[in-house]
Amino acid sequence: MASSPPGNFNNHYEPPVELNLIQKISIFALPVLFAITLHEAAHGYAALKFGDRTAQLLGRISLNPIRHIDLVGTIIVPIAILLLTKLSGGAGILFGWAKPVPVNFNQLHRPKQDMLWVAAAGPGANLLMALIWAGMIKLALAMPGSPVAMPLALMGAAGIFINAVLMALNLIPLPPLDGGRIAVSLLPTPLAIKLSHVEPYGIFILLGLMFLGVLGMLIWPLIQSIIELAAFLFGLNPIKLLALIQIVLN
């Protein structure tokens, strides 16, 4: 990631060198909220398409964020990370979680095979949202001098980053993450059963990787690839986009 902010983002406006905590929370609020909740809703929608109505019956296939918010994972943890990184003067991996959408895999048409698509729907939704936020930056650049251009561009940078992080994090092949369920779906049954037994310990393994500093190294290449893909598809300068993301993280 770029170590210093750009002097002029795509030659349209000068971004602020540093954001205060209130500005950071305002910029990240919608991207984090929608990244987490739409991720979960996508799981429920995919499960419905493959035969399981559990999420639908519980009202979890919804774009209403209130139905998916977890007080700790969706609000307290992301704000705490923002606060800690702000106080420490560094950038960190911002993440959180929503209430998991209940899926009864036994109700799927082909439980082992269909599990792949249900699990992949969440990261797929994050990829789509990352691209939508890149479009918001492109829109901001088309409005030089507008008072909404800068907030929209910064929010777009936050949206790309948080969705890239959630996608990369969830694709780690470790149950109960989506990547773990995808791996269980793809592996031969004996190996899939062994991997599924890791699920009760998965969150502790993930936390251990985070505290050891390994987690960031594992997922950063994919995060960077998603950012570069978004920049390429929308004609953004990838170096300046990374620098804009650096601003919202610092």
Secondary structure, 3 states (H helix, E strand, C coil): CCCCCCCCECCCECCCCCCCHHHHHHHHHHHHHHHHHHHHHHHHHHHHHCCCCHHHHCCCCCCCHHHCCCHHHHHHHHHHHHHHHHHHCCCCCCCCCCCCCCCCHHHCCCHHHHHHHHHHHHHHHHHHHHHHHHHHHHHHHCCCCCCCHHHHHHHHHHHHHHHHHHHHHHCCCCCCCHHHHHHHHHCCHHHHHHHHCCHHHHHHHHHHHHHCCHHHHHHHHHHHHHHHHHHHHCCCCHHHHHHHHHHHHC
